[in-house]
Amino acid sequence: MSEYLLGMKRLEFKRDEKKQRVTVSCAGSDVSVYSHCAYCRHCTGVLVGKRIVPPPQSQALNEVRSGKASDDNLMNAAMLFNTLIRDGSAVECSDDDNRGFSTRY
């Protein structure tokens, strides 16, 4: 299920506790949040409680590109993203055309 809030698409998590998997419906199929949304340029945030938290990968990537941080920051950002997914309930997605995954890197 997806809904729009202030022009941004919200994709609700589907949790499979048995397989330790979290998926969302993206471009007509279910995809893993950990392996797709984490690396997709359309992911603009994670809904944790009532707050939208921006993906830490975006800021880390900008810092690495500008020479302000090392590649290790990307790994730390990915681990923080996984924590947000564990605590969150949905992702905010800017893919209004429903084209699906587009690499962030």
TILUMDREN-308443 format. One record per residue: residue number from 1; residue in three letters; chain; x, y negated, z of N, C-alpha, C in turn. Coordinates in steps of 0.05 Angstrom, whole numbers, plus 5000, padded with zeros to 4 digits. Example, Ala and Ser with C-alpha at 12.3 -4.5 7.8 and 13.67 -1.06 7.14 Angstrom:
BEGIN
<site resi="1" resn="Ala" chain="A" n_c1="5264" n_c2="5114" n_c3="5156" ca_c1="5246" ca_c2="5090" ca_c3="5156" c_c1="5264" c_c2="5066" c_c3="5156"/>
<site resi="2" resn="Ser" chain="A" n_c1="5257" n_c2="5045" n_c3="5142" ca_c1="5273" ca_c2="5021" ca_c3="5143" c_c1="5258" c_c2="4999" c_c3="5157"/>
END
This chain:
BEGIN
<site resi="1" resn="Met" chain="A" n_c1="5017" n_c2="5023" n_c3="5000" ca_c1="5000" ca_c2="5000" ca_c3="5000" c_c1="5018" c_c2="4975" c_c3="5000"/>
<site resi="2" resn="Ser" chain="A" n_c1="5011" n_c2="4956" n_c3="4984" ca_c1="5026" ca_c2="4931" ca_c3="4984" c_c1="5006" c_c2="4908" c_c3="4986"/>
<site resi="3" resn="Glu" chain="A" n_c1="5014" n_c2="4887" n_c3="4999" ca_c1="4998" ca_c2="4863" ca_c3="5001" c_c1="5015" c_c2="4839" c_c3="4997"/>
<site resi="4" resn="Tyr" chain="A" n_c1="5003" n_c2="4817" n_c3="4989" ca_c1="5018" ca_c2="4792" ca_c3="4984" c_c1="5013" c_c2="4773" c_c3="5007"/>
<site resi="5" resn="Leu" chain="A" n_c1="5035" n_c2="4761" n_c3="5016" ca_c1="5034" ca_c2="4741" ca_c3="5036" c_c1="5051" c_c2="4717" c_c3="5028"/>
<site resi="6" resn="Leu" chain="A" n_c1="5039" n_c2="4694" n_c3="5023" ca_c1="5053" ca_c2="4670" ca_c3="5014" c_c1="5070" c_c2="4676" c_c3="4989"/>
<site resi="7" resn="Gly" chain="A" n_c1="5058" n_c2="4691" n_c3="4970" ca_c1="5072" ca_c2="4696" ca_c3="4944" c_c1="5092" c_c2="4718" c_c3="4944"/>
<site resi="8" resn="Met" chain="A" n_c1="5096" n_c2="4731" n_c3="4967" ca_c1="5116" ca_c2="4753" ca_c3="4969" c_c1="5101" c_c2="4779" c_c3="4973"/>
<site resi="9" resn="Lys" chain="A" n_c1="5109" n_c2="4799" n_c3="4960" ca_c1="5097" ca_c2="4825" ca_c3="4963" c_c1="5108" c_c2="4839" c_c3="4988"/>
<site resi="10" resn="Arg" chain="A" n_c1="5090" n_c2="4851" n_c3="5003" ca_c1="5098" ca_c2="4866" ca_c3="5027" c_c1="5092" c_c2="4895" c_c3="5023"/>
<site resi="11" resn="Leu" chain="A" n_c1="5113" n_c2="4912" n_c3="5025" ca_c1="5111" ca_c2="4940" ca_c3="5021" c_c1="5113" c_c2="4954" c_c3="5048"/>
<site resi="12" resn="Glu" chain="A" n_c1="5090" n_c2="4967" n_c3="5056" ca_c1="5089" ca_c2="4980" ca_c3="5082" c_c1="5105" c_c2="5006" c_c3="5082"/>
<site resi="13" resn="Phe" chain="A" n_c1="5118" n_c2="5013" n_c3="5104" ca_c1="5133" ca_c2="5037" ca_c3="5106" c_c1="5116" c_c2="5062" c_c3="5109"/>
<site resi="14" resn="Lys" chain="A" n_c1="5125" n_c2="5083" n_c3="5097" ca_c1="5113" ca_c2="5110" ca_c3="5100" c_c1="5135" c_c2="5126" c_c3="5114"/>
<site resi="15" resn="Arg" chain="A" n_c1="5130" n_c2="5134" n_c3="5138" ca_c1="5151" ca_c2="5148" ca_c3="5154" c_c1="5146" c_c2="5178" c_c3="5154"/>
<site resi="16" resn="Asp" chain="A" n_c1="5167" n_c2="5193" n_c3="5149" ca_c1="5166" ca_c2="5222" ca_c3="5152" c_c1="5186" c_c2="5229" c_c3="5174"/>
<site resi="17" resn="Glu" chain="A" n_c1="5176" n_c2="5231" n_c3="5198" ca_c1="5194" ca_c2="5236" ca_c3="5221" c_c1="5208" c_c2="5263" c_c3="5219"/>
<site resi="18" resn="Lys" chain="A" n_c1="5195" n_c2="5282" n_c3="5207" ca_c1="5207" ca_c2="5309" ca_c3="5205" c_c1="5233" c_c2="5308" c_c3="5188"/>
<site resi="19" resn="Lys" chain="A" n_c1="5232" n_c2="5293" n_c3="5166" ca_c1="5255" ca_c2="5292" ca_c3="5147" c_c1="5272" c_c2="5267" c_c3="5153"/>
<site resi="20" resn="Gln" chain="A" n_c1="5265" n_c2="5251" n_c3="5173" ca_c1="5279" ca_c2="5226" ca_c3="5179" c_c1="5281" c_c2="5209" c_c3="5154"/>
<site resi="21" resn="Arg" chain="A" n_c1="5258" n_c2="5204" n_c3="5142" ca_c1="5256" ca_c2="5190" ca_c3="5117" c_c1="5236" c_c2="5167" c_c3="5119"/>
<site resi="22" resn="Val" chain="A" n_c1="5243" n_c2="5144" n_c3="5107" ca_c1="5224" ca_c2="5121" ca_c3="5105" c_c1="5223" c_c2="5114" c_c3="5076"/>
<site resi="23" resn="Thr" chain="A" n_c1="5198" n_c2="5113" n_c3="5065" ca_c1="5195" ca_c2="5106" ca_c3="5037" c_c1="5174" c_c2="5083" c_c3="5034"/>
<site resi="24" resn="Val" chain="A" n_c1="5174" n_c2="5071" n_c3="5011" ca_c1="5155" ca_c2="5051" ca_c3="5003" c_c1="5146" c_c2="5057" c_c3="4974"/>
<site resi="25" resn="Ser" chain="A" n_c1="5123" n_c2="5047" n_c3="4967" ca_c1="5113" ca_c2="5050" ca_c3="4939" c_c1="5125" c_c2="5027" c_c3="4923"/>
<site resi="26" resn="Cys" chain="A" n_c1="5142" n_c2="5034" n_c3="4903" ca_c1="5155" ca_c2="5014" ca_c3="4887" c_c1="5153" c_c2="5022" c_c3="4857"/>
<site resi="27" resn="Ala" chain="A" n_c1="5142" n_c2="5005" n_c3="4841" ca_c1="5139" ca_c2="5009" ca_c3="4812" c_c1="5127" c_c2="5036" c_c3="4806"/>
<site resi="28" resn="Gly" chain="A" n_c1="5106" n_c2="5043" n_c3="4821" ca_c1="5091" ca_c2="5067" ca_c3="4816" c_c1="5101" c_c2="5093" c_c3="4828"/>
<site resi="29" resn="Ser" chain="A" n_c1="5123" n_c2="5092" n_c3="4843" ca_c1="5132" ca_c2="5117" ca_c3="4856" c_c1="5142" c_c2="5110" c_c3="4884"/>
<site resi="30" resn="Asp" chain="A" n_c1="5145" n_c2="5131" n_c3="4900" ca_c1="5155" ca_c2="5128" ca_c3="4927" c_c1="5186" c_c2="5129" c_c3="4926"/>
<site resi="31" resn="Val" chain="A" n_c1="5199" n_c2="5109" n_c3="4938" ca_c1="5228" ca_c2="5108" ca_c3="4939" c_c1="5238" c_c2="5105" c_c3="4967"/>
<site resi="32" resn="Ser" chain="A" n_c1="5262" n_c2="5114" n_c3="4973" ca_c1="5273" ca_c2="5112" ca_c3="4999" c_c1="5281" c_c2="5083" c_c3="5005"/>
<site resi="33" resn="Val" chain="A" n_c1="5274" n_c2="5073" n_c3="5028" ca_c1="5281" ca_c2="5046" ca_c3="5036" c_c1="5311" c_c2="5045" c_c3="5040"/>
<site resi="34" resn="Tyr" chain="A" n_c1="5323" n_c2="5066" n_c3="5052" ca_c1="5351" ca_c2="5066" ca_c3="5058" c_c1="5369" c_c2="5066" c_c3="5033"/>
<site resi="35" resn="Ser" chain="A" n_c1="5361" n_c2="5080" n_c3="5012" ca_c1="5378" ca_c2="5081" ca_c3="4988" c_c1="5370" c_c2="5063" c_c3="4965"/>
<site resi="36" resn="His" chain="A" n_c1="5345" n_c2="5052" n_c3="4966" ca_c1="5337" ca_c2="5035" ca_c3="4945" c_c1="5334" c_c2="5006" c_c3="4954"/>
<site resi="37" resn="Cys" chain="A" n_c1="5317" n_c2="5001" n_c3="4973" ca_c1="5312" ca_c2="4973" ca_c3="4982" c_c1="5337" c_c2="4960" c_c3="4993"/>
<site resi="38" resn="Ala" chain="A" n_c1="5354" n_c2="4976" n_c3="5007" ca_c1="5378" ca_c2="4966" ca_c3="5019" c_c1="5397" c_c2="4954" c_c3="4998"/>
<site resi="39" resn="Tyr" chain="A" n_c1="5395" n_c2="4964" n_c3="4973" ca_c1="5414" ca_c2="4955" ca_c3="4952" c_c1="5399" c_c2="4941" c_c3="4929"/>
<site resi="40" resn="Cys" chain="A" n_c1="5374" n_c2="4932" n_c3="4934" ca_c1="5358" ca_c2="4920" ca_c3="4913" c_c1="5357" c_c2="4889" c_c3="4917"/>
<site resi="41" resn="Arg" chain="A" n_c1="5361" n_c2="4875" n_c3="4896" ca_c1="5361" ca_c2="4845" ca_c3="4898" c_c1="5333" c_c2="4834" c_c3="4904"/>
<site resi="42" resn="His" chain="A" n_c1="5312" n_c2="4850" n_c3="4900" ca_c1="5285" ca_c2="4841" ca_c3="4905" c_c1="5278" c_c2="4842" c_c3="4935"/>
<site resi="43" resn="Cys" chain="A" n_c1="5293" n_c2="4856" n_c3="4951" ca_c1="5288" ca_c2="4858" ca_c3="4980" c_c1="5295" c_c2="4831" c_c3="4993"/>
<site resi="44" resn="Thr" chain="A" n_c1="5275" n_c2="4817" n_c3="5003" ca_c1="5280" ca_c2="4791" ca_c3="5015" c_c1="5277" c_c2="4791" c_c3="5045"/>
<site resi="45" resn="Gly" chain="A" n_c1="5269" n_c2="4813" n_c3="5057" ca_c1="5267" ca_c2="4814" ca_c3="5086" c_c1="5254" c_c2="4839" c_c3="5096"/>
<site resi="46" resn="Val" chain="A" n_c1="5256" n_c2="4843" n_c3="5122" ca_c1="5244" ca_c2="4866" ca_c3="5136" c_c1="5225" c_c2="4855" c_c3="5157"/>
<site resi="47" resn="Leu" chain="A" n_c1="5201" n_c2="4865" n_c3="5158" ca_c1="5181" ca_c2="4857" ca_c3="5178" c_c1="5187" c_c2="4873" c_c3="5204"/>
<site resi="48" resn="Val" chain="A" n_c1="5196" n_c2="4859" n_c3="5224" ca_c1="5201" ca_c2="4871" ca_c3="5251" c_c1="5183" c_c2="4856" c_c3="5270"/>
<site resi="49" resn="Gly" chain="A" n_c1="5163" n_c2="4870" n_c3="5280" ca_c1="5143" ca_c2="4857" ca_c3="5297" c_c1="5127" c_c2="4838" c_c3="5280"/>
<site resi="50" resn="Lys" chain="A" n_c1="5127" n_c2="4813" n_c3="5287" ca_c1="5113" ca_c2="4792" ca_c3="5272" c_c1="5133" c_c2="4774" c_c3="5256"/>
<site resi="51" resn="Arg" chain="A" n_c1="5158" n_c2="4782" n_c3="5256" ca_c1="5179" ca_c2="4765" ca_c3="5244" c_c1="5191" c_c2="4778" c_c3="5220"/>
<site resi="52" resn="Ile" chain="A" n_c1="5197" n_c2="4762" n_c3="5199" ca_c1="5211" ca_c2="4772" ca_c3="5176" c_c1="5241" c_c2="4766" c_c3="5180"/>
<site resi="53" resn="Val" chain="A" n_c1="5257" n_c2="4787" n_c3="5179" ca_c1="5286" ca_c2="4784" ca_c3="5183" c_c1="5299" c_c2="4787" c_c3="5155"/>
<site resi="54" resn="Pro" chain="A" n_c1="5315" n_c2="4767" n_c3="5147" ca_c1="5327" ca_c2="4770" ca_c3="5120" c_c1="5347" c_c2="4793" c_c3="5120"/>
<site resi="55" resn="Pro" chain="A" n_c1="5350" n_c2="4806" n_c3="5096" ca_c1="5369" ca_c2="4828" ca_c3="5095" c_c1="5398" c_c2="4819" c_c3="5100"/>
<site resi="56" resn="Pro" chain="A" n_c1="5411" n_c2="4832" n_c3="5119" ca_c1="5439" ca_c2="4824" ca_c3="5125" c_c1="5458" c_c2="4827" c_c3="5102"/>
<site resi="57" resn="Gln" chain="A" n_c1="5451" n_c2="4844" n_c3="5083" ca_c1="5469" ca_c2="4849" ca_c3="5060" c_c1="5472" c_c2="4823" c_c3="5043"/>
<site resi="58" resn="Ser" chain="A" n_c1="5451" n_c2="4807" n_c3="5041" ca_c1="5453" ca_c2="4783" ca_c3="5025" c_c1="5474" c_c2="4764" c_c3="5035"/>
<site resi="59" resn="Gln" chain="A" n_c1="5473" n_c2="4758" n_c3="5061" ca_c1="5492" ca_c2="4740" ca_c3="5072" c_c1="5521" c_c2="4752" c_c3="5071"/>
<site resi="60" resn="Ala" chain="A" n_c1="5523" n_c2="4778" n_c3="5077" ca_c1="5550" ca_c2="4790" ca_c3="5077" c_c1="5561" c_c2="4790" c_c3="5048"/>
<site resi="61" resn="Leu" chain="A" n_c1="5545" n_c2="4795" n_c3="5028" ca_c1="5555" ca_c2="4794" ca_c3="5001" c_c1="5564" c_c2="4766" c_c3="4993"/>
<site resi="62" resn="Asn" chain="A" n_c1="5549" n_c2="4746" n_c3="5001" ca_c1="5557" ca_c2="4718" ca_c3="4995" c_c1="5584" c_c2="4711" c_c3="5008"/>
<site resi="63" resn="Glu" chain="A" n_c1="5587" n_c2="4721" n_c3="5033" ca_c1="5612" ca_c2="4715" ca_c3="5047" c_c1="5636" c_c2="4730" c_c3="5034"/>
<site resi="64" resn="Val" chain="A" n_c1="5632" n_c2="4755" n_c3="5025" ca_c1="5653" ca_c2="4770" ca_c3="5012" c_c1="5660" c_c2="4756" c_c3="4986"/>
<site resi="65" resn="Arg" chain="A" n_c1="5640" n_c2="4748" n_c3="4970" ca_c1="5646" ca_c2="4736" ca_c3="4944" c_c1="5660" c_c2="4709" c_c3="4947"/>
<site resi="66" resn="Ser" chain="A" n_c1="5655" n_c2="4695" n_c3="4969" ca_c1="5668" ca_c2="4669" ca_c3="4972" c_c1="5694" c_c2="4671" c_c3="4987"/>
<site resi="67" resn="Gly" chain="A" n_c1="5702" n_c2="4696" n_c3="4994" ca_c1="5728" ca_c2="4700" ca_c3="5007" c_c1="5728" c_c2="4695" c_c3="5037"/>
<site resi="68" resn="Lys" chain="A" n_c1="5704" n_c2="4691" n_c3="5049" ca_c1="5702" ca_c2="4685" ca_c3="5078" c_c1="5701" c_c2="4710" c_c3="5095"/>
<site resi="69" resn="Ala" chain="A" n_c1="5698" n_c2="4734" n_c3="5083" ca_c1="5696" ca_c2="4758" ca_c3="5098" c_c1="5708" c_c2="4782" c_c3="5082"/>
<site resi="70" resn="Ser" chain="A" n_c1="5712" n_c2="4804" n_c3="5097" ca_c1="5723" ca_c2="4828" ca_c3="5084" c_c1="5701" c_c2="4847" c_c3="5075"/>
<site resi="71" resn="Asp" chain="A" n_c1="5708" n_c2="4867" n_c3="5060" ca_c1="5689" ca_c2="4887" ca_c3="5051" c_c1="5676" c_c2="4902" c_c3="5075"/>
<site resi="72" resn="Asp" chain="A" n_c1="5690" n_c2="4903" n_c3="5097" ca_c1="5678" ca_c2="4916" ca_c3="5121" c_c1="5652" c_c2="4903" c_c3="5130"/>
<site resi="73" resn="Asn" chain="A" n_c1="5649" n_c2="4878" n_c3="5124" ca_c1="5624" ca_c2="4864" ca_c3="5131" c_c1="5600" c_c2="4876" c_c3="5116"/>
<site resi="74" resn="Leu" chain="A" n_c1="5605" n_c2="4885" n_c3="5092" ca_c1="5583" ca_c2="4898" ca_c3="5077" c_c1="5574" c_c2="4924" c_c3="5091"/>
<site resi="75" resn="Met" chain="A" n_c1="5593" n_c2="4939" n_c3="5101" ca_c1="5586" ca_c2="4964" ca_c3="5115" c_c1="5571" c_c2="4957" c_c3="5141"/>
<site resi="76" resn="Asn" chain="A" n_c1="5580" n_c2="4937" n_c3="5155" ca_c1="5566" ca_c2="4929" ca_c3="5180" c_c1="5538" c_c2="4919" c_c3="5174"/>
<site resi="77" resn="Ala" chain="A" n_c1="5535" n_c2="4905" n_c3="5152" ca_c1="5509" ca_c2="4895" ca_c3="5143" c_c1="5490" c_c2="4918" c_c3="5137"/>
<site resi="78" resn="Ala" chain="A" n_c1="5501" n_c2="4938" n_c3="5123" ca_c1="5484" ca_c2="4962" ca_c3="5117" c_c1="5475" c_c2="4976" c_c3="5142"/>
<site resi="79" resn="Met" chain="A" n_c1="5492" n_c2="4978" n_c3="5162" ca_c1="5484" ca_c2="4991" ca_c3="5187" c_c1="5463" c_c2="4974" c_c3="5202"/>
<site resi="80" resn="Leu" chain="A" n_c1="5466" n_c2="4948" n_c3="5201" ca_c1="5446" ca_c2="4931" ca_c3="5213" c_c1="5419" c_c2="4933" c_c3="5198"/>
<site resi="81" resn="Phe" chain="A" n_c1="5420" n_c2="4935" n_c3="5172" ca_c1="5396" ca_c2="4939" ca_c3="5156" c_c1="5381" c_c2="4964" c_c3="5165"/>
<site resi="82" resn="Asn" chain="A" n_c1="5396" n_c2="4986" n_c3="5169" ca_c1="5385" ca_c2="5011" ca_c3="5178" c_c1="5371" c_c2="5008" c_c3="5205"/>
<site resi="83" resn="Thr" chain="A" n_c1="5383" n_c2="4992" n_c3="5222" ca_c1="5371" ca_c2="4987" ca_c3="5248" c_c1="5345" c_c2="4972" c_c3="5245"/>
<site resi="84" resn="Leu" chain="A" n_c1="5345" n_c2="4952" n_c3="5227" ca_c1="5320" ca_c2="4937" ca_c3="5222" c_c1="5298" c_c2="4955" c_c3="5211"/>
<site resi="85" resn="Ile" chain="A" n_c1="5305" n_c2="4974" n_c3="5194" ca_c1="5286" ca_c2="4992" ca_c3="5182" c_c1="5274" c_c2="5010" c_c3="5204"/>
<site resi="86" resn="Arg" chain="A" n_c1="5292" n_c2="5019" n_c3="5222" ca_c1="5282" ca_c2="5036" ca_c3="5245" c_c1="5262" c_c2="5022" c_c3="5261"/>
<site resi="87" resn="Asp" chain="A" n_c1="5266" n_c2="4995" n_c3="5266" ca_c1="5248" ca_c2="4980" ca_c3="5283" c_c1="5226" c_c2="4966" c_c3="5268"/>
<site resi="88" resn="Gly" chain="A" n_c1="5227" n_c2="4965" n_c3="5242" ca_c1="5208" ca_c2="4950" ca_c3="5226" c_c1="5184" c_c2="4966" c_c3="5216"/>
<site resi="89" resn="Ser" chain="A" n_c1="5167" n_c2="4952" n_c3="5201" ca_c1="5143" ca_c2="4965" ca_c3="5191" c_c1="5138" c_c2="4961" c_c3="5161"/>
<site resi="90" resn="Ala" chain="A" n_c1="5154" n_c2="4942" n_c3="5149" ca_c1="5150" ca_c2="4936" ca_c3="5120" c_c1="5174" c_c2="4921" c_c3="5110"/>
<site resi="91" resn="Val" chain="A" n_c1="5176" n_c2="4919" n_c3="5083" ca_c1="5196" ca_c2="4902" ca_c3="5071" c_c1="5182" c_c2="4881" c_c3="5054"/>
<site resi="92" resn="Glu" chain="A" n_c1="5194" n_c2="4858" n_c3="5053" ca_c1="5184" ca_c2="4837" ca_c3="5035" c_c1="5199" c_c2="4840" c_c3="5008"/>
<site resi="93" resn="Cys" chain="A" n_c1="5184" n_c2="4838" n_c3="4986" ca_c1="5195" ca_c2="4844" ca_c3="4960" c_c1="5188" c_c2="4821" c_c3="4941"/>
<site resi="94" resn="Ser" chain="A" n_c1="5207" n_c2="4812" n_c3="4926" ca_c1="5203" ca_c2="4790" ca_c3="4907" c_c1="5197" c_c2="4800" c_c3="4878"/>
<site resi="95" resn="Asp" chain="A" n_c1="5194" n_c2="4827" n_c3="4875" ca_c1="5189" ca_c2="4839" ca_c3="4849" c_c1="5160" c_c2="4836" c_c3="4841"/>
<site resi="96" resn="Asp" chain="A" n_c1="5152" n_c2="4812" n_c3="4833" ca_c1="5124" ca_c2="4807" ca_c3="4826" c_c1="5115" c_c2="4821" c_c3="4800"/>
<site resi="97" resn="Asp" chain="A" n_c1="5135" n_c2="4827" n_c3="4783" ca_c1="5129" ca_c2="4840" ca_c3="4758" c_c1="5128" c_c2="4871" c_c3="4760"/>
<site resi="98" resn="Asn" chain="A" n_c1="5134" n_c2="4881" n_c3="4784" ca_c1="5133" ca_c2="4910" ca_c3="4790" c_c1="5151" c_c2="4926" c_c3="4772"/>
<site resi="99" resn="Arg" chain="A" n_c1="5175" n_c2="4916" n_c3="4767" ca_c1="5195" ca_c2="4930" ca_c3="4750" c_c1="5211" c_c2="4950" c_c3="4765"/>
<site resi="100" resn="Gly" chain="A" n_c1="5213" n_c2="4947" n_c3="4791" ca_c1="5227" ca_c2="4967" ca_c3="4808" c_c1="5255" c_c2="4958" c_c3="4814"/>
<site resi="101" resn="Phe" chain="A" n_c1="5272" n_c2="4977" n_c3="4821" ca_c1="5299" ca_c2="4972" ca_c3="4832" c_c1="5316" c_c2="4956" c_c3="4812"/>
<site resi="102" resn="Ser" chain="A" n_c1="5330" n_c2="4936" n_c3="4824" ca_c1="5349" ca_c2="4920" ca_c3="4809" c_c1="5373" c_c2="4916" c_c3="4828"/>
<site resi="103" resn="Thr" chain="A" n_c1="5396" n_c2="4926" n_c3="4821" ca_c1="5419" ca_c2="4927" ca_c3="4839" c_c1="5427" c_c2="4899" c_c3="4850"/>
<site resi="104" resn="Arg" chain="A" n_c1="5433" n_c2="4898" n_c3="4875" ca_c1="5442" ca_c2="4874" ca_c3="4889" c_c1="5471" c_c2="4868" c_c3="4883"/>
<site resi="105" resn="Tyr" chain="A" n_c1="5487" n_c2="4889" n_c3="4879" ca_c1="5516" ca_c2="4886" ca_c3="4876" c_c1="5524" c_c2="4886" c_c3="4847"/>
END
